[in-house]
Amino acid sequence: MALESHSQILVEEKPSVRILTLNRPKQLNALSLNMVTRLLQLFLAYEVDPTVKLVILKGQGRAFCAGGDVSAVVRDIRLGKWRRSADFMSLEYTLNYVMATYCKAQISILNGIVMGGGAGVCVHGRFRIATENTVFAMPETALGLFPDVGASYFLSRLSGFFGEYVGLTGARLNGAEMLACGLATHFVPSTRLTALQADLCNVGSSDPVTFASTILDAYTQHTHPERQSAFCRQVLSSFFSFTLSTNIQGKFVSPVSYLAIYFSLCRLDVINRCFSRRTIEEIMSTLEIEATHKPDDWISATIGALKKASPASLKITLRSIREGRVQGVGQCLIRENRMVSHVMKGEISKDFMEGSRAILIDKDRNPKWEPRRLEDMKDIMVDKYFKRVEEEDGWEDLKLPPRKHLPASAIAKL
């Protein structure tokens, strides 16, 4: 065994497996420029190395990865160097694209916090292993940002309008909920992770994906969330008919299908009814009508989360996810790169800087958004986020690396 340390990325070399550990535990493994650069270098090298069959990615400490290093991004913008921040985001999106189109199996072990940019370095991979310690969220609208790192691609692929709900509200999901909605592929108790990793390192077959899948299936626990958890309102209706038919016939029922039937009386219909609306204003109005007809703590909390979020962020997030429904992962990342460049530049709105001040720096949790009201965030302002940064010298659309001769299975994992 060889163990290589680049400080923020630990590399463990097994005969056919590489184990990469995000190693900034005090910062909850927030992605720095050094980490993104190193990960991209390693993933590209492993892809052409015939001795590497599997890549395992995990985090040190209580987080897998809590997102990008926002403090560094904010520092650059304050110094008038927003282009440097935008360049960092472009590099991160390139890493996301390589992972999304990777021809070898990436196994991400999500034994802790997974937020924002942390989702980008795992959800695009082949296998995502949740545990009882997993906490997932895309909290960007509370920061004056928007769910990026390809989120407009993977959130828009979730059942119904669940992706809009997760992206707009920043709702937190536990491991069982991630499994049920498809953001995770397996659920393994944390006490079994060491044994799981050891078994995965025994890969030697000519079909490592099938090998890994078989091992992971053997370790997966049939779990379900608590009755009052958020998932009680987020379960996937698309599994209902399948589950009912397999139960009736006495066949094996997968964890996802079991969860669907267990919570079949919960509130997915409310999410679909409200978050399918065309505008944020209509989503809010429909939620408020729901709250009037049937008072509910979850609906009240959902309305509260939307009211606290940046109006600008809410509007560009909804449009981004809707456009993502009909775009490939590469197109989504190129568009998100345009959007984040405008956010970093701060000419349309400076909500990202204000949100970062209120949530991360001063921590008064009282951001002063501008525009302050949804109705003041006009469509013409939203449109600007989706256009090229034409007036900026040297700015270019994200140029993704060519990915030749890839099997269809490498293009999308969700």
LUMNUBA-566120 format. One record per residue (C-alpha): residue in one letter; x, y, z. Coordinates in steps of 0.02 Angstrom, whole numbers, padded with zeros to 5 digits, always signed. Layout:
BEGIN
aXYZ/...
% end
This chain:
BEGIN
m+00000+00000+00000/a+00062+00174-00043/l-00004+00328+00045/e+00028+00496-00036/s-00015+00660+00051/h-00042+00824-00040/s-00106+00891+00127/q-00283+00933+00071/i-00303+00775-00035/l-00242+00609+00036/v-00207+00474-00094/e-00204+00290-00048/e-00149+00171-00184/k-00213-00007-00187/p-00173-00131-00328/s-00328-00087-00431/v-00409+00051-00326/r-00368+00230-00282/i-00441+00302-00120/l-00447+00492-00115/t-00487+00579+00049/l-00537+00762+00060/n-00430+00823+00204/r-00486+00992+00272/p-00589+00929+00420/k-00588+01095+00515/q-00665+01177+00362/l-00785+01030+00336/n-00680+00984+00184/a-00734+01140+00089/l-00655+01134-00083/s-00506+01247-00108/l-00422+01288-00273/n-00283+01167-00226/m-00408+01026-00196/v-00505+01052-00357/t-00344+01063-00459/r-00276+00904-00380/l-00438+00806-00398/l-00450+00851-00582/q-00270+00799-00610/l-00295+00633-00522/f-00460+00588-00605/l-00389+00621-00779/a-00233+00520-00740/y-00331+00372-00671/e-00445+00369-00821/v-00302+00323-00938/d-00213+00209-00813/p-00264+00030-00854/t-00216-00030-00680/v-00348+00080-00596/k-00520+00000-00593/l-00612+00099-00458/v-00594+00270-00378/i-00660+00293-00201/l-00690+00470-00138/k-00726+00511+00044/g-00702+00648+00173/q-00600+00662+00333/g-00698+00699+00491/r-00885+00735+00505/a-00909+00799+00329/f-00891+00726+00156/c-00884+00903+00086/a-00982+01056+00141/g-00958+01147-00026/g-00836+01264-00107/d-00721+01377-00007/v-00839+01526-00002/s-00726+01629+00111/a-00587+01627-00020/v-00710+01674-00157/v-00778+01819-00055/r-00602+01878-00013/d-00556+01887-00198/i-00714+01984-00242/r-00682+02108-00102/l-00508+02135-00174/g-00587+02175-00342/k-00532+02009-00416/w-00700+01931-00460/r-00624+01853-00616/r-00512+01746-00506/s-00665+01684-00413/a-00754+01650-00578/d-00601+01555-00641/f-00606+01445-00484/m-00789+01405-00518/s-00748+01363-00699/l-00615+01240-00643/e-00738+01161-00520/y-00868+01142-00658/t-00737+01059-00768/l-00706+00933-00629/n-00894+00903-00616/y-00902+00870-00802/v-00757+00747-00798/m-00843+00653-00657/a-01010+00654-00748/t-00930+00580-00904/y-00806+00467-00816/c-00783+00297-00896/k-00727+00213-00734/a-00828+00186-00576/q-00821+00325-00446/i-00884+00273-00274/s-00918+00418-00155/i-00940+00379+00030/l-01052+00514+00103/n-01030+00485+00289/g-01074+00661+00346/i-01115+00833+00276/v-01141+00848+00088/m-01184+01023+00031/g-01165+01134-00122/g-01001+01097-00209/g-00990+00936-00109/a-01140+00873-00206/g-01050+00916-00368/v-00905+00799-00331/c-01015+00650-00287/v-01187+00656-00370/h-01111+00649-00545/g-01018+00488-00501/r-01078+00310-00527/f-01107+00259-00344/r-01156+00370-00197/i-01157+00286-00026/a-01262+00369+00109/t-01257+00326+00294/e-01353+00370+00452/n-01235+00520+00469/t-01272+00595+00298/v-01346+00770+00286/f-01376+00835+00110/a-01429+01010+00057/m-01412+01139-00081/p-01421+01297+00027/e-01366+01424-00103/t-01523+01531-00112/a-01497+01580+00071/l-01324+01644+00022/g-01378+01745-00128/l-01310+01614-00247/f-01397+01473-00342/p-01376+01283-00345/d-01234+01258-00468/v-01101+01122-00496/g-01222+01041-00619/a-01370+01049-00498/s-01485+01112-00634/y-01450+00945-00717/f-01466+00825-00571/l-01605+00915-00477/s-01711+00926-00633/r-01696+00737-00655/l-01777+00698-00487/s-01957+00638-00481/g-02093+00766-00511/f-02046+00938-00447/f-01945+00876-00300/g-01788+00954-00373/e-01866+01127-00373/y-01914+01102-00191/v-01738+01050-00139/g-01652+01186-00241/l-01764+01331-00193/t-01786+01297-00007/g-01617+01222+00038/a-01710+01079+00124/r-01599+00955+00215/l-01610+00770+00173/n-01542+00626+00276/g-01463+00470+00206/a-01624+00371+00189/e-01705+00517+00099/m-01557+00532-00020/l-01574+00347-00060/a-01760+00359-00090/c-01752+00508-00207/g-01605+00439-00307/l-01469+00561-00251/a-01388+00412-00164/t-01376+00239-00241/h-01347+00139-00080/f-01367+00154+00108/v-01234+00073+00217/p-01219+00091+00407/s-01062+00187+00453/t-01001+00041+00560/r-00984-00064+00402/l-00889+00062+00295/t-00716-00005+00339/a-00764-00181+00288/l-00851-00115+00132/q-00696-00021+00077/a-00587-00174+00106/d-00701-00282-00002/l-00707-00152-00140/c-00517-00152-00144/n-00522-00334-00197/v-00586-00288-00368/g-00501-00388-00503/s-00637-00430-00626/s-00645-00371-00804/d-00809-00286-00758/p-00771-00176-00607/v-00940-00087-00614/t-01034-00251-00593/f-00910-00305-00459/a-00935-00143-00361/s-01123-00150-00382/t-01130-00328-00315/i-01025-00283-00163/l-01126-00127-00127/d-01291-00219-00143/a-01230-00346-00015/y-01190-00209+00110/t-01345-00102+00081/q-01465-00092+00227/h-01652-00084+00201/t-01689+00073+00298/h-01826+00202+00308/p-01836+00379+00377/e-01936+00428+00528/r-02120+00457+00500/q-02103+00644+00533/s-01946+00670+00429/a-01943+00782+00277/f-01947+00631+00164/c-02125+00597+00223/r-02168+00735+00099/q-02038+00695-00033/v-02057+00510-00072/l-02055+00460-00254/s-02225+00421-00322/s-02148+00344-00477/f-02104+00190-00374/f-02278+00161-00304/s-02353+00048-00437/f-02195-00057-00452/t-02187-00083-00263/l-02369-00133-00250/s-02354-00260-00389/t-02195-00339-00320/n-02268-00349-00144/i-02423-00435-00210/q-02318-00560-00305/g-02207-00592-00153/k-02047-00537-00240/f-01899-00444-00166/v-01936-00261-00134/s-01792-00138-00147/p-01761-00010-00009/v-01823+00130-00121/s-01983+00038-00163/y-02010-00009+00019/l-01994+00173+00068/a-02117+00225-00064/i-02254+00109-00003/y-02217+00148+00180/f-02247+00333+00152/s-02378+00322+00015/l-02497+00429+00116/c-02376+00574+00137/r-02366+00742+00052/l-02276+00722-00114/d-02434+00786-00195/v-02412+00953-00105/i-02235+00972-00171/n-02288+00933-00349/r-02443+01043-00339/c-02347+01193-00272/f-02175+01182-00350/s-02240+01144-00524/r-02301+01324-00539/r-02224+01435-00671/t-02156+01574-00559/i-02090+01594-00383/e-02236+01708-00344/e-02358+01572-00396/i-02264+01441-00294/m-02275+01553-00140/s-02459+01589-00168/t-02502+01405-00188/l-02407+01360-00030/e-02499+01496+00066/i-02666+01430+00005/e-02614+01256+00062/a-02568+01326+00233/t-02736+01413+00248/h-02837+01258+00204/k-02735+01140+00311/p-02613+01215+00437/d-02451+01116+00435/d-02280+01147+00514/w-02188+01084+00361/i-02282+01202+00243/s-02251+01348+00362/a-02065+01306+00369/t-02058+01294+00179/i-02140+01464+00158/g-02021+01534+00289/a-01868+01467+00197/l-01925+01547+00034/k-01960+01714+00117/k-01786+01717+00194/a-01698+01677+00031/s-01633+01805-00094/p-01772+01853-00217/a-01642+01862-00357/s-01575+01690-00312/l-01748+01613-00308/k-01791+01676-00481/i-01631+01625-00567/t-01633+01456-00478/l-01807+01413-00538/r-01766+01460-00717/s-01601+01365-00708/i-01682+01203-00651/r-01820+01219-00780/e-01694+01245-00920/g-01593+01099-00852/r-01738+00981-00886/v-01703+00989-01072/q-01513+01010-01070/g-01369+00889-01054/v-01248+00899-00910/g-01119+00993-01014/q-01245+01122-01071/c-01302+01146-00891/l-01125+01177-00831/i-01088+01301-00971/r-01247+01397-00930/e-01212+01391-00743/n-01039+01462-00778/r-01119+01612-00862/m-01235+01633-00715/v-01099+01621-00582/s-00990+01745-00678/h-01130+01873-00665/v-01152+01832-00481/m-00965+01856-00448/k-00961+02017-00548/g-01106+02086-00446/e-01174+02212-00571/i-01353+02144-00575/s-01362+02107-00389/k-01236+02100-00248/d-01339+01974-00149/f-01200+01845-00145/m-01086+01963-00050/e-01226+02015+00065/g-01281+01836+00099/s-01103+01783+00135/r-01084+01930+00256/a-01245+01890+00348/i-01226+01700+00356/l-01038+01668+00357/i-00945+01825+00412/d-01047+01934+00531/k-01168+01790+00561/d-01313+01905+00603/r-01420+01800+00487/n-01510+01957+00431/p-01462+01989+00249/k-01523+02148+00164/w-01567+02084-00008/e-01574+02199-00158/p-01695+02189-00243/r-01790+02160-00081/r-01953+02095-00155/l-01989+01961-00283/e-02091+02081-00389/d-01941+02198-00400/m-01834+02062-00479/k-01894+02091-00657/d-01882+01964-00797/i-01760+02075-00891/m-01643+02064-00740/v-01660+01875-00733/d-01622+01864-00919/k-01453+01948-00895/y-01388+01805-00788/f-01410+01685-00934/k-01316+01791-01061/r-01131+01796-01099/v-01025+01923-01003/e-00996+02013-01167/e-00930+02178-01099/e-00790+02095-01001/d-00624+02088-01093/g-00556+01911-01108/w-00709+01826-01032/e-00760+01668-01125/d-00893+01533-01106/l-00835+01379-01013/k-00738+01265-01128/l-00761+01086-01071/p-00626+00957-01110/p-00660+00838-01254/r-00723+00668-01198/k-00697+00546-01341/h-00748+00364-01363/l-00850+00358-01203/p-00983+00224-01179/a-01161+00287-01161/s-01159+00234-00978/a-01025+00364-00943/i-01130+00512-00996/a-01258+00516-00856/k-01269+00419-00694/l-01439+00476-00630/
% end
